Each structure stands twice: as C-alpha cells, then as structure tokens.
Amino acid sequence: MQNKKSAKPFQKGKNFKKYQNKSQSAAKPKDDEEIERIQAQIDSIDPSKVKHFSDFPLSWKTQKGIRESNYKVPTEIQRQSIGYALQGRDILGAAQTGSGKTLAFLIPVIENLFMKKWTRLDGIGAIIISPTRELAYQIFETLKKIGAHHDFSAGLIIGGKNLKFEKKRMDQCNIIICTPGRLLQHMDENPLFDASTMQVLVLDEADRCLDMGFEQTMNGIIENLPPERQTLLFSATQTKSVKDLARLSLDNAVYVAPTEQQTVTPDNLKQSYVVVNLEDKITMLWSFIKSHLKQKCIVFLSSCKQVKYIYEMFCKLRPGTSLLALYGTLHQDRRVAIYQEFCRKSNVVLFATDIASRGLDFPTVNWVIQLDCPEDVTQYIHRAGRTARHKARGESLLVLLPSEEEGMVAELKDSKINIDQIHIDPRKLFSPKGKMEGFLAQNKELKETAQRAFVSYIKSVFLMKNKKIFNVSKLNTDDYAKSLGLVVVPRVRFLERFKKRQAAAQKTNKDDGSSEESSSDEDEDDHEGTSKVSKKDDDVNFNLPHSDDSDNSEAEEELFKIKRRDHEIEVDGDSKIDDAAAKAELTAARKAKVLTKAAQAKRVLKKRIQANTKVEFNEDGTEVLDTRKQLQSDLARDYINQDEGGIDIETAKKVLREEDKFDKQRFKEIVKAKHKVQKKKSKSKKTDDVDEDDEADDFGSDADADDQQSIDLSWLPDPKKVYNVVNSDSDSSDDNEDQNADVSESESLVHRPPKRLYEKKKKSRNSTESDNIASASDDNDDDGEEEQPRKKKAKQIADKLSLNEAEIIAMQLLGK
C-alpha cells in the first residue's frame, strides 16, 4: 500500500520560496562577472553581423526587458548606433520617422549606468531632453518597459506638473527625462539639483532643441553640465551646423545616417497635395472627414486658436466619428489624457498643432492632413512622419493655396520628396457654412473663438519667414471669414498698420525722386546768396535709423514719414535764417513724435499725478488732508526725500515705529467717537422711556395707585377696638408728640426689610414681651390679667395677616 503521507499533494510554503529565490540567484551571474564579460565583447561589435538584440553584449536585465516589450529585430539606426554608443562615443543619429530612434539611445543609457554600477545614492547619471511634453512622456513610458528589471530611478520633469513634488525628489533620480524649460528652472531654483555626476546627455529631436526657439534655454543648460560626458543626438532631420555642434562640445562623434542613401520619408508613405482656395478649406476638410469615418486621421493647423475653434464647431456639426483636439494651451493632464485616448481608439480625428508633429508614436494612423502649409520642408517631414511608422502604410495630404503651390512644391522636390498632385471632385464637396453661421448666431462665445481663429491664421502667415511661399497680401480675408461662419469680417489691426506703412514707404520713394530733381534746379540759382537746406547734409538726414523689435508701433509708423520738404526757410517773408538754425529746427521736428495714449500715460506717471483721487475741502476752501494716506512723522518724510538707492532696513523699521504711534492715536480717537455715539443713543432711549411713563401717569395709569385701590381692607377689624386706644395718650406732653412725629416720619422713609427678617424680629419681640409680662406679673396683677387676652387676640390676627396687609395697616396707623 501507498503511504498516506506520500500521497499528500505538494504545498508551496515559505521554505519553497526561499529555495526558489536561492536557485534563481544562483542561476543569475554576478554583476561583476557580467560587467567583465560585456566589456570584453564591446570592442568587437560589428553592426553588419547583428541580426537580433541578443547579438548585442547587453546585461541580462536589459535583455529581459527588451524581450518582454516584444522587441526582437533591431532597425537600421539601432543596429548602427547602439554599438558605437556602448563604446562610449558621441553619436549624431539621423533616421526616418518611425525608425526606432528612442530605443537607439535608451539602451546605451541604461547599459552605461549598469556598467558603472550606478545606484540611487549616486545622483543624476543621465539627462534626456525632448522639445515637447508628449514626446518626453512617450520616452518615459518606453524606459519603464525596457528598464523594469534595473534598480535605477527615473523621473519625468515637464511643465504643467507639480513643481514642489519634483523639487523634493530631484536628488533621488538617476535618469531625468525632461523638457528644456522645466530643466533650466530646476537648475536655477532647486538646491537639490546636482548634475556634476552626469554621464550621458541625450537630445531627442536635436535640431528642434538647438534652434532659435530654445537657444537661450539650451545655452543655460549646457553651461551647468560637466564637459566630460557622452552626448547622443537623434532626429529625423539632424542638424549639421558647426555652431550647434561646438556648443555641445562633441568629442570623437560618429555620424550615423542610414537614410542619406534613401529617401527622407518612408517608402510606405503615399504623399500627395491638393490646391484649394482659402475660403474652401473648411468645406474640403468637412467633406474629407464625412467620407473617411472609419479611419484614423490627424489634421495639422498652424495655431492653437484655430484648433480650438475647428474642434468646437465640428463637435456641434457632428460628423459621425470621434473628435479630439491637442494644442499647447491645454492643461498638461488633459494633454496626456488626449494623447492616450487617441492612441487607444481606431476611428478618430485629431486636430493638432505642431506639438504633435515631432517624435510621437501614434499607432496605425491612416491619414495625415496638413490643412495649413508647414513652415518649411523639415516641418513637413515631421508632420507626415506620424503615419507609415514601423513598416506600416499611410497617406499624407498637403493642402496648399494657389499662392503657395509653386514655392512649396519646388522646395519639396529639391529635398528629394516625391509628391503628386490630386484633384477633388466638386460634386463630393458638402459645405457646412449655413449651419456654422447658425451656431455662431446662437453662441456668442463660439463667435468670439471664430474671430480669434481668423486673426491668428492671418498672423501666422504674416510671421512666416519664407515670403516666396507665404504672402499675406494675396489672402482673400473677406471670403475666409465667411467660410468660418462670420457675417462681419473681424478687424486685423496689425495688418492695417502694415499696409499703412507700405503706403507711406511708397509715397516716400516718390517724394525722394521728385526732391532730387528739384535740388538740381536749385543749385543753378545759387548766386542769390540764400542759404538752403539740402537733404544730403549729414546733420539733417531723413532716413531714420532701424527700429528694433521692441519699439512701439507709433515709432514704426513714423519710419518713412517726412517732417519737412526741401525748400527755403524764411522768417517774416523776406529775411532768411542761417543753416545752423534751420538744421536745429529740422532736427527738432524730426525727433517730435505723435502723442499717443501710451505716451500720455507715461507722462502722467512721470509727473506723479494720481488718477481717480478724491480731494475734500472745508468751508474756508482749504484742502482737508486724509491722515491715513499720508506720513505724519518727520523721520518718514526725510526718509522718502532721500536720493539714495536701495532700502535701509534699520531706518525703515524706525519709520514704521514712528508711524505706528500716529496710527494708535488715530485708532483711540475712532474708538472714543464710537463710545460717544453709543452714549448719546442710550441717553436718548432713556429720555424716551421717561416721557412714556409720564404720559401714562397723566392718563391715570399709575401702577401703585391701582394696587392700593384694588386691595379690599373692609374685612379687617378696627385697630382702635382691638388695641383699646385711649385718648389719654393725647395727654402726653408736646415734646413726646414731636418725638413721635419725627419717629413716624423717619420710619416712613426707611426701606422695608425682607419677609424672613421681619418674621425673625416678630418672634424675638414676642418672646421678650412674654418675658417682660412674666416678670411684671407680680407687681401688676390686675393690669397683666387684662393685657394677656388682648395680646393673644392681636397675635392671632397678626398671624392671619400677610406681609403686605400688615405693612398697609402699619402705614395707616403711622399716618394717623
């Protein structure tokens, strides 16, 4: 028979976990041995022999992360750049969009820190800079996948996130993925940021990071980085500027560009363009979306306000598919949510600005529509590269105006980009213009958004550098405004000023030609001896100097304006003035400017005139000063009148103490005034109450009188009969009567005691009277026998009386 104990199933317990961990740790090679193995194989890397990621000498942690992320075969840029990067050389990598440049620099970064045994206590080891937040977020997500088994810590440092949270944990990050602006902010403000130990610097989309938009920021960042480092630059349109490369201090750099022998754009990308009038753009876009409801599209526009308006309007029109909008003015959390939602959905249209044109890996995008013409060929390549990624197929449609067609197509062909023109069937166009006008009439906010979108598009065309392609004067602005649903064309102020300056410049050129002819005729009449002012004089030059970008629009308007014609300067009709006076007058006239509202405001500020101030005067006409807004102490006045710059803290403290005394005194006066008002109110209330009581007494409503009249005393016995009052009492002397009268008057004025005291006194008086009666009984037997029944009766009657009744009786007896 089988033993019962052996028949029990095997159970996993704590001992099994320990055994399992020991077996796994024993199976894993030690880090030191693995580092020695990798270092021995790095120098012998041959990119042509690499077929899989396992062929690279990588750590087992990196290999495992790559396998779990389903990366098997490296791309051409990865095959050529990873080997050189592992050897520690600087890399300049240029490859097509969607060719896997992110993995080409993340693997060397992780391996570099692993080879140097980097830990969390060692500080910052690598910094990866990207131009946009979405691209930085995408790099961070990729790093979490392939570096999941390493012990490094990574941080995403981008704008729109909690700055305090980032500051506290900056010293704990080994790999920082960031945007230039937020990184420079930490360098300037965060004491925990220390890049002295940094080993690797990576610039993704390096040409964008190093262009004019980030020039000052990148210069500040590079100054704070150690010069001895490894630098990796990757982009689809790599920079070759000697100035940019010198700023980064590249050492023994390798230029890896597998796309130079091929086309700049992927082979699976079908590129085409269409020529459409400006007023027909919205109609073309609406018709395209309605005919491609089951596909994933990205629509690029030139400004945030355009994206916002087109998105809100198309949401109201309801094309029948999901709509999203991604632009720079959105909150960062909202931008990340939109990015993730667009990646997840399969049938969706994304309206976006150029923040979505670089580096973002959107899966399975079918169409990229560039509704507004890109700035240059580089921008076109990055926009079109959002589709046809990772050997997938995609299509790109470029929408051009008739004025943009010739110049843009020529530049694309010069860059070896094959693009074909297509024509739209007008029968398949559906205009939503009527519905858009109705929505704008109902919604005022949407109408204002449309006006801002109109102005922002014209401004974007006006600011483009390539004037051969972008000509704002050729735009049909009236029809474009109507195509947006606007009935009235919005006013474009900067365009009006530009046209005004152009007209003034043309007029100046004509005047210059005519003045030169007249000056030649005047030279013949030089024998008259009159002094004339010529425009060729050095001191009187009508060509004003170049104005900087910071100058006001008023100065720009005066750029080509002539202050005085070339003619004789006469005084009183006959006499002439000398050349010096004429030159001085002309120079003064030239320097005079048109007084604008801004200039008036500056003058008011210089004169220290306080606007919207209230001045009070008393009866004598003198101004009443408000002490609350003026300094009272002499020390404060002297301190303000000082011409010394800066702030003297000690003197300022003394001034505050002196002014505090006046403030306390003013506060006391305010409190006293409030108390006086309260006293007056209480007195007036008391007088009102007294008047009411007097009026009540006049009408016979006295409470005491009513109480006395309401008491019925008819049931009481006659006190004379009870006490047997004899007239002999009246035989007493006059002195006794006067004394009794005084006593009675004094007793009437005395306040009556409370009831309990009255009862105590009554009991003690009765006891003393009984003692006196007992002691006197022996002497006066007859008188005692008569007085005893009288006292008993009086006592019985008094016990029956209440306190008020007894007081009334006493008052009546005293009165008599």
MARVEXTI-694666 format. One record per residue (C-alpha): residue in three letters; x, y, z. Coordinates in pm, whole numbers, padded with zeros to 5 digits, always signed. Layout:
% MARVEXTI-694666
alaXYZ
...
This chain:
% MARVEXTI-694666
met+00000+00000+00000
gln+00098+00352-00060
asn+00184+00561+00240
lys-00075+00827+00323
lys+00188+01088+00389
ser+00344+01041+00046
ala+00002+01068-00115
lys-00050+01426+00006
pro-00012+01691-00267
phe+00295+01914-00256
gln+00217+02254-00096
lys+00419+02569-00160
gly+00525+02734+00161
lys+00788+02967+00295
asn+01063+02708+00258
phe+00979+02664-00108
lys+01004+03041-00170
lys+01343+03053-00006
tyr+01462+02759-00213
gln+01324+02918-00530
asn+01500+03250-00462
lys+01826+03073-00390
ser+01804+02875-00712
gln+01729+03189-00915
ser+02008+03391-00755
ala+02245+03104-00812
ala+02140+03083-01176
lys+02196+03457-01231
pro+02553+03558-01296
lys+02707+03806-01063
asp+02715+04169-01172
asp+03094+04193-01162
glu+03141+03887-01379
glu+02876+04011-01622
ile+03035+04356-01648
glu+03372+04197-01729
arg+03208+03981-01994
ile+03034+04280-02156
gln+03347+04494-02155
ala+03538+04218-02329
gln+03277+04198-02608
ile+03206+04571-02663
asp+03515+04644-02874
ser+03436+04360-03113
ile+03083+04472-03207
asp+03018+04452-03583
pro+02688+04620-03686
ser+02665+04417-04006
lys+02656+04090-03808
val+02386+04199-03565
lys+02054+04036-03656
his+01878+04035-03317
phe+01901+04231-02994
ser+02051+03926-02829
asp+02357+03968-03052
phe+02449+04289-02864
pro+02658+04244-02546
leu+02386+04362-02306
ser+02309+04279-01943
trp+02052+04009-01872
lys+01822+04271-01712
thr+01814+04476-02032
gln+01772+04167-02248
lys+01477+04055-02041
gly+01311+04397-02062
ile+01356+04403-02442
arg+01203+04057-02479
glu+00905+04145-02259
ser+00846+04457-02471
asn+00833+04239-02787
tyr+01140+04395-02950
lys+01327+04127-03145
val+01494+04261-03461
pro+01675+04598-03441
thr+01617+04864-03708
glu+01897+05009-03917
ile+01951+05313-03692
gln+01953+05086-03384
arg+02197+04840-03541
gln+02447+05112-03635
ser+02423+05342-03333
ile+02394+05111-03030
gly+02738+04954-03083
tyr+02917+05291-03104
ala+02719+05425-02809
leu+02816+05124-02594
gln+03180+05200-02673
gly+03131+05547-02519
arg+03147+05755-02839
asp+02929+06057-02917
ile+02655+05992-03172
leu+02485+06209-03436
gly+02192+05995-03547
ala+01960+06079-03838
ala+01690+05838-03950
gln+01341+05832-04092
thr+01042+05897-03873
gly+00921+05580-03705
ser+01256+05402-03735
gly+01303+05339-03361
lys+01539+05622-03257
thr+01400+05615-02899
leu+01529+05264-02834
ala+01860+05354-03003
phe+01954+05589-02719
leu+01766+05434-02423
ile+01957+05104-02439
pro+02304+05274-02429
val+02190+05497-02140
ile+02081+05200-01928
glu+02390+04995-02012
asn+02624+05286-01939
leu+02487+05326-01586
phe+02484+04949-01531
met+02849+04917-01630
lys+02941+05188-01380
lys+02738+05019-01101
trp+02512+05320-01062
thr+02279+05326-00763
arg+02010+05560-00636
leu+02257+05724-00398
asp+02489+05828-00682
gly+02263+06107-00808
ile+02188+06206-01166
gly+02354+05980-01422
ala+02171+06069-01747
ile+01955+06355-01878
ile+01727+06308-02179
ile+01585+06632-02326
ser+01292+06647-02568
pro+01125+06958-02718
thr+00766+06863-02629
arg+00596+06724-02320
glu+00417+06448-02510
leu+00743+06319-02652
ala+00903+06322-02305
tyr+00607+06125-02170
gln+00643+05870-02451
ile+01016+05826-02381
phe+00943+05780-02011
glu+00689+05506-02083
thr+00936+05323-02310
leu+01208+05348-02044
lys+00978+05191-01784
lys+00927+04890-02009
ile+01283+04806-02109
gly+01439+04910-01774
ala+01186+04742-01547
his+01441+04497-01403
his+01711+04754-01326
asp+01745+04932-00993
phe+01769+05280-01142
ser+01517+05552-01060
ala+01377+05774-01337
gly+01183+06098-01325
leu+00960+06277-01576
ile+01027+06651-01536
ile+00793+06852-01761
gly+00587+07169-01738
gly+00232+07156-01607
lys+00317+06916-01323
asn+00363+06976-00950
leu+00690+07167-00914
lys+00718+07117-00536
phe+00678+06741-00576
glu+00959+06736-00832
lys+01190+06952-00619
lys+01173+06718-00319
arg+01266+06410-00524
met+01518+06554-00765
asp+01820+06417-00574
gln+01673+06065-00588
cys+01653+06039-00970
asn+01922+05865-01173
ile+01768+05925-01516
ile+01582+06250-01588
ile+01353+06283-01890
cys+01258+06648-01929
thr+01175+06949-02143
pro+01430+07235-02165
gly+01229+07498-01978
arg+01149+07290-01669
leu+01507+07154-01651
leu+01654+07505-01650
gln+01404+07607-01381
his+01529+07328-01154
met+01887+07426-01224
asp+01816+07784-01116
glu+01581+07726-00823
asn+01629+07378-00681
pro+01921+07337-00436
leu+01886+06957-00457
phe+01966+06954-00828
asp+02327+06848-00889
ala+02441+06750-01238
ser+02812+06727-01159
thr+02799+06345-01173
met+02610+06322-01503
gln+02747+06066-01751
val+02518+06082-02057
leu+02330+06368-02229
val+02064+06282-02489
leu+01885+06529-02718
asp+01585+06378-02894
glu+01474+06587-03193
ala+01806+06765-03155
asp+01751+07010-03441
arg+01442+07144-03266
cys+01614+07164-02928
leu+01904+07362-03075
asp+01710+07605-03295
met+01628+07967-03219
gly+01324+07882-03007
phe+01533+07705-02741
glu+01868+07874-02800
gln+01892+08073-02475
thr+01746+07790-02267
met+01983+07530-02409
asn+02282+07761-02362
gly+02192+07794-01993
ile+02153+07417-01957
ile+02482+07332-02130
glu+02673+07574-01907
asn+02558+07380-01599
leu+02656+07037-01733
pro+03000+06879-01691
pro+03212+06890-02009
glu+03328+06529-01972
arg+03022+06333-02077
gln+02879+06122-02356
thr+02641+06310-02589
leu+02381+06145-02812
leu+02185+06346-03071
phe+01894+06192-03265
ser+01647+06341-03510
ala+01479+06272-03841
thr+01627+06597-03973
gln+01962+06609-03796
thr+02148+06937-03758
lys+02491+06972-03921
ser+02557+07324-03800
val+02914+07366-03676
lys+02790+07626-03426
asp+02540+07384-03273
leu+02791+07101-03251
ala+03052+07329-03097
arg+02804+07433-02826
leu+02766+07069-02723
ser+03143+07003-02713
leu+03119+06676-02906
asp+03427+06455-02881
asn+03509+06190-03143
ala+03149+06194-03270
val+03014+05937-03516
tyr+02758+06046-03776
val+02505+05766-03824
ala+02262+05838-04107
pro+02122+05532-04282
thr+01863+05749-04461
glu+02106+05954-04669
gln+02124+05684-04936
gln+01745+05654-04933
thr+01453+05896-04934
val+01392+06120-04633
thr+01037+05991-04586
pro+00941+05623-04554
asp+00875+05423-04869
asn+00535+05310-04740
leu+00414+05672-04721
lys+00198+05788-05011
gln+00232+06167-05044
ser+00003+06399-05236
tyr-00109+06759-05236
val-00419+06947-05341
val-00463+07313-05434
val-00765+07474-05266
asn-00874+07833-05226
leu-00863+07974-04874
glu-01241+08001-04846
asp-01285+07634-04947
lys-01056+07480-04683
ile-01327+07414-04425
thr-01557+07266-04689
met-01280+07034-04811
leu-01197+06919-04455
trp-01562+06856-04366
ser-01618+06655-04685
phe-01299+06453-04626
ile-01399+06358-04270
lys-01750+06261-04379
ser-01606+06028-04644
his-01343+05869-04409
leu-01544+05796-04096
lys-01384+05457-04032
gln-01022+05574-04039
lys-00774+05735-03802
cys-00668+06085-03909
ile-00455+06374-03783
val-00530+06729-03904
phe-00250+06982-03855
leu-00325+07354-03821
ser-00092+07646-03760
ser-00226+07792-03431
cys-00395+07687-03108
lys-00694+07916-03162
gln-00767+07757-03499
val-00755+07409-03349
lys-00988+07512-03067
tyr-01246+07668-03299
ile-01246+07391-03563
tyr-01278+07128-03289
glu-01567+07302-03111
met-01751+07375-03436
phe-01713+07023-03576
cys-01834+06879-03245
lys-02155+07078-03291
leu-02184+06970-03654
arg-02147+06601-03551
pro-01966+06436-03844
gly-02025+06082-03713
thr-01683+05996-03569
ser-01486+06075-03254
leu-01309+06412-03243
leu-01011+06519-03029
ala-00801+06834-03004
leu-00439+06862-02889
tyr-00276+07204-02853
gly-00038+07386-02624
thr-00275+07591-02406
leu-00445+07282-02261
his-00361+07164-01910
gln-00090+06901-01901
asp-00310+06628-01752
arg-00567+06691-02024
arg-00298+06671-02293
val-00175+06336-02164
ala-00532+06202-02148
ile-00598+06309-02509
tyr-00271+06151-02624
gln-00360+05820-02459
glu-00717+05827-02590
phe-00601+05889-02947
cys-00353+05600-02923
arg-00627+05370-02796
lys-00902+05447-03048
ser-00911+05320-03405
asn-01168+05556-03565
val-01092+05912-03457
val-00989+06254-03594
leu-00727+06456-03402
phe-00696+06832-03462
ala-00349+06935-03351
thr-00080+07197-03374
asp+00287+07123-03434
ile+00334+06995-03077
ala+00209+06661-03212
ser+00438+06665-03516
arg+00766+06552-03358
gly+00856+06211-03225
leu+00513+06095-03111
asp+00443+05732-03194
phe+00072+05711-03274
pro-00022+05357-03375
thr-00199+05284-03705
val-00262+05639-03830
asn-00416+05619-04178
trp-00414+05984-04287
val-00214+06297-04205
ile-00382+06612-04341
gln-00177+06932-04333
leu-00460+07183-04365
asp-00222+07478-04322
cys+00103+07481-04514
pro+00408+07390-04300
glu+00681+07645-04239
asp+00948+07453-04429
val+01039+07108-04559
thr+01164+06996-04218
gln+00827+07065-04063
tyr+00655+06882-04347
ile+00870+06572-04289
his+00791+06557-03919
arg+00417+06608-03977
ala+00397+06343-04245
gly+00602+06107-04028
arg+00312+06050-03788
thr+00185+05787-04030
ala+00357+05496-04211
arg+00556+05405-03899
his+00723+05070-03834
lys+00676+04946-04191
ala+00304+05023-04187
arg+00131+05203-04474
gly-00005+05557-04456
glu-00106+05857-04663
ser-00022+06226-04634
leu-00228+06508-04786
leu-00088+06859-04810
val-00341+07140-04866
leu-00191+07438-05050
leu-00325+07775-05160
pro-00270+07886-05520
ser-00009+08136-05396
glu+00177+07864-05202
glu+00185+07590-05466
glu+00483+07693-05674
gly+00729+07767-05396
met+00640+07475-05164
val+00637+07207-05435
ala+00975+07326-05563
glu+01129+07301-05215
leu+00988+06952-05161
lys+01129+06828-05488
asp+01467+06981-05408
ser+01468+06771-05088
lys+01405+06452-05291
ile+01046+06418-05171
asn+00818+06271-05434
ile+00475+06427-05406
asp+00189+06408-05655
gln-00099+06645-05712
ile-00456+06524-05689
his-00783+06694-05785
ile-01105+06697-05585
asp-01438+06621-05744
pro-01655+06928-05670
arg-01967+06710-05670
lys-01847+06541-05349
leu-01797+06862-05154
phe-02054+06947-04887
ser-02038+07295-04735
pro-02138+07334-04367
lys-02134+07715-04396
gly-02506+07765-04325
lys-02503+07556-04009
met-02187+07727-03889
glu-02348+08070-03925
gly-02647+07950-03727
phe-02432+07818-03444
leu-02235+08143-03427
ala-02555+08346-03415
gln-02677+08145-03117
asn-02348+08122-02926
lys-02158+08444-02852
glu-01854+08266-02705
leu-01817+08046-03014
lys-01837+08357-03231
glu-01552+08518-03037
thr-01350+08198-03076
ala-01405+08215-03452
gln-01286+08576-03461
arg-00970+08488-03271
ala-00907+08193-03504
phe-00940+08421-03807
val-00687+08672-03672
ser-00443+08403-03555
tyr-00429+08241-03901
ile-00352+08571-04072
lys-00088+08646-03811
ser+00074+08304-03860
val+00101+08367-04236
phe+00233+08718-04175
leu+00510+08594-03941
met+00641+08322-04175
lys+01000+08383-04286
asn+00972+08246-04641
lys+00788+08528-04820
lys+00811+08345-05153
ile+00555+08095-05023
phe+00362+08296-04764
asn+00222+08627-04887
val-00041+08782-04662
ser-00145+09034-04925
lys-00271+08753-05151
leu-00513+08616-04892
asn-00884+08667-04956
thr-00966+08756-04595
asp-01331+08850-04655
asp-01426+08516-04807
tyr-01219+08330-04548
ala-01411+08498-04266
lys-01740+08398-04426
ser-01619+08039-04464
leu-01567+08031-04085
gly-01931+08133-04036
leu-01865+08502-03960
val-02103+08753-04115
val-01882+09054-04035
val-01509+09040-04112
pro-01306+09096-03792
arg-01064+09385-03780
val-00698+09290-03810
arg-00511+09581-03657
phe-00155+09469-03720
leu-00237+09414-04089
glu-00384+09763-04115
arg-00068+09913-03968
phe+00145+09707-04205
lys-00047+09830-04512
lys-00028+10184-04383
arg+00350+10162-04353
gln+00374+10017-04702
ala+00173+10306-04845
ala+00389+10557-04658
ala+00706+10389-04788
gln+00585+10406-05148
lys+00494+10770-05104
thr+00835+10843-04955
asn+01011+10683-05250
lys+00816+10904-05493
asp+00894+11215-05290
asp+01264+11125-05283
gly+01273+11112-05663
ser+01099+11445-05704
ser+01318+11615-05440
glu+01635+11507-05619
glu+01515+11673-05941
ser+01427+11995-05763
ser+01761+12009-05583
ser+01947+12007-05917
asp+01744+12309-06034
glu+01806+12496-05711
asp+02181+12457-05746
glu+02170+12677-06057
asp+02020+12966-05855
asp+02300+12966-05601
his+02416+13319-05699
glu+02135+13482-05493
gly+02328+13406-05174
thr+02038+13243-05000
ser+02117+12957-04767
lys+01923+12642-04845
val+01879+12317-04664
ser+01966+12004-04860
lys+01868+11652-04773
lys+02225+11544-04840
asp+02354+11721-04531
asp+02499+11487-04271
asp+02323+11653-03981
val+01981+11660-04148
asn+01918+11303-04253
phe+01562+11196-04327
asn+01643+10826-04329
leu+01574+10733-03970
pro+01779+10454-03808
his+01650+10100-03793
ser+01399+10037-03517
asp+01433+09729-03301
asp+01156+09475-03246
ser+01092+09623-02905
asp+00997+09967-03048
asn+00639+10078-03034
ser+00408+10071-03331
glu+00397+10452-03323
ala+00769+10468-03398
glu+00727+10219-03680
glu+00457+10432-03839
glu+00698+10728-03843
leu+00974+10531-04010
phe+00916+10671-04362
lys+00737+10994-04275
ile+00893+11323-04398
lys+00879+11602-04144
arg+00972+11892-04379
arg+01009+11939-04753
asp+01328+12057-04918
his+01267+12433-04952
glu+01388+12768-04830
ile+01323+12858-04469
glu+01201+13216-04439
val+01115+13436-04143
asp+00869+13729-04185
gly+00856+13661-04557
asp+01186+13827-04655
ser+01472+13752-04418
lys+01639+13413-04414
ile+01788+13223-04125
asp+02126+13065-04120
asp+02200+12697-04174
ala+02255+12622-03804
ala+01909+12746-03704
ala+01747+12558-03992
lys+01927+12239-03900
ala+01827+12273-03536
glu+01463+12330-03628
leu+01457+12038-03866
thr+01620+11801-03621
ala+01369+11906-03353
ala+01082+11847-03594
arg+01223+11509-03689
lys+01250+11397-03327
ala+00894+11502-03246
lys+00656+11210-03210
val+00285+11174-03237
leu+00136+11191-02890
thr-00036+10858-02836
lys-00232+10726-02541
ala+00067+10526-02425
ala+00286+10836-02435
gln+00024+11033-02240
ala+00015+10763-01976
lys+00393+10771-01944
arg+00386+11147-01899
val+00128+11116-01623
leu+00344+10859-01448
lys+00649+11084-01471
lys+00457+11377-01322
arg+00335+11151-01042
ile-00023+11255-01094
gln-00254+11024-00906
ala-00556+10931-01113
asn-00904+10878-00965
thr-00826+11060-00640
lys-01086+11239-00425
val-00996+11581-00279
glu-01207+11730+00003
phe-01223+12097+00106
asn-01365+12263+00417
glu-01583+12572+00437
asp-01281+12803+00418
gly-01167+12645+00089
thr-00858+12476+00226
glu-00787+12115+00138
val-00868+11856+00402
leu-00583+11608+00415
asp-00651+11244+00481
thr-00401+11147+00750
arg-00448+10778+00678
lys-00277+10807+00340
gln-00003+11049+00440
leu+00306+11019+00650
gln+00285+11204+00982
ser+00634+11183+01130
asp+00926+11399+01022
leu+01152+11096+01009
ala+00930+10935+00744
arg+00927+11248+00528
asp+01304+11274+00542
tyr+01339+10906+00454
ile+01122+10941+00143
asn+01303+11252+00023
gln+01640+11075+00032
asp+01804+11025-00308
glu+01997+10715-00207
gly+01910+10395-00387
gly+01800+10075-00220
ile+01624+10025+00114
asp+01780+10097+00454
ile+01619+09832+00673
glu+01708+09989+01007
thr+01578+10331+00907
ala+01265+10172+00765
lys+01200+10000+01097
lys+01230+10332+01281
val+00991+10493+01034
leu+00738+10217+01092
arg+00762+10261+01470
glu+00705+10636+01442
glu+00411+10594+01209
asp+00268+10327+01437
lys+00233+10583+01715
phe+00015+10806+01498
asp-00189+10507+01390
lys-00255+10408+01752
gln-00359+10762+01842
arg-00593+10775+01544
phe-00739+10441+01648
lys-00804+10570+02002
glu-00987+10870+01864
ile-01203+10646+01647
val-01291+10430+01950
lys-01377+10738+02160
ala-01602+10871+01887
lys-01784+10537+01873
his-01832+10540+02252
lys-01977+10892+02239
val-02225+10790+01975
gln-02329+10489+02182
lys-02375+10706+02494
lys-02592+10950+02302
lys-02805+10666+02175
ser-02850+10521+02528
lys-02943+10863+02671
ser-03197+10923+02400
lys-03353+10585+02474
lys-03379+10666+02848
thr-03544+11002+02784
asp-03790+10835+02552
asp-03879+10581+02826
val-03929+10856+03088
asp-04156+11050+02858
glu-04366+10742+02800
asp-04402+10686+03181
asp-04505+11048+03238
glu-04767+11025+02969
ala-04902+10709+03127
asp-04930+10879+03469
asp-05115+11171+03319
phe-05378+10935+03194
gly-05417+10771+03536
ser-05231+10451+03475
asp-05018+10460+03793
ala-04946+10104+03899
asp-04901+10180+04269
ala-05226+10365+04290
asp-05408+10087+04119
asp-05259+09832+04355
gln-05364+10034+04663
gln-05713+10089+04531
ser-05755+09728+04432
ile-05686+09594+04785
asp-06006+09540+04990
leu-05949+09615+05362
ser-06312+09601+05474
trp-06271+09262+05638
leu-06004+09388+05880
pro-06112+09475+06239
asp-06087+09826+06370
pro-05743+09867+06522
lys-05879+10111+06786
lys-06113+09847+06916
val-05852+09579+06911
tyr-05586+09780+07089
asn-05830+09985+07302
val-05667+10310+07211
val-05746+10563+07486
asn-05747+10939+07441
ser-05527+10967+07742
asp-05245+10906+07511
ser-05305+11250+07377
asp-05242+11394+07725
ser-04873+11329+07680
ser-04651+11623+07659
asp-04586+11817+07345
asp-04229+11702+07345
asn-04335+11339+07323
glu-04572+11420+07036
asp-04297+11593+06846
gln-04071+11299+06904
asn-04335+11050+06789
ala-04398+11258+06480
asp-04027+11263+06397
val-04006+10888+06452
ser-04309+10821+06234
glu-04165+11035+05953
ser-03827+10864+05979
glu-03989+10520+05984
ser-04187+10604+05673
leu-03868+10688+05492
val-03688+10369+05599
his-03685+10085+05344
arg-03890+09783+05448
pro-03691+09470+05540
pro-03748+09137+05363
lys-04007+08893+05490
arg-03771+08646+05660
leu-03607+08921+05868
tyr-03945+09056+05957
glu-04062+08716+06088
lys-03742+08668+06293
lys-03784+09008+06459
lys-04151+08937+06532
lys-04069+08609+06705
ser-03796+08765+06917
arg-04024+09053+07009
asn-04298+08814+07119
ser-04052+08618+07331
thr-03922+08932+07502
glu-04272+09058+07561
ser-04371+08730+07724
asp-04066+08750+07948
asn-04149+09104+08046
ile-04508+09006+08118
ala-04396+08720+08339
ser-04156+08940+08533
ala-04409+09214+08583
ser-04694+08988+08684
asp-04602+09003+09044
asp-04615+09381+09062
asn-04918+09448+08844
asp-05150+09153+08869
asp-05459+09343+08753
asp-05301+09507+08451
gly-05139+09179+08340
glu-05465+08990+08353
glu-05630+09248+08122
glu-05342+09274+07875
gln-05287+08898+07822
pro-05613+08827+07631
arg-05559+09142+07425
lys-05212+09031+07319
lys-05329+08682+07235
lys-05603+08820+07009
ala-05358+09058+06842
lys-05114+08774+06789
gln-05382+08556+06634
ile-05491+08836+06400
ala-05129+08916+06309
asp-05059+08551+06224
lys-05350+08552+05982
leu-05227+08868+05802
ser-04987+08856+05511
leu-04681+09073+05497
asn-04834+09325+05254
glu-05152+09354+05462
ala-04950+09409+05779
glu-04748+09680+05608
ile-05060+09858+05488
ile-05206+09857+05839
ala-04884+09991+05984
met-04874+10270+05727
gln-05229+10371+05808
leu-05160+10377+06183
leu-04845+10579+06135
gly-05027+10820+05909
lys-05289+10886+06176
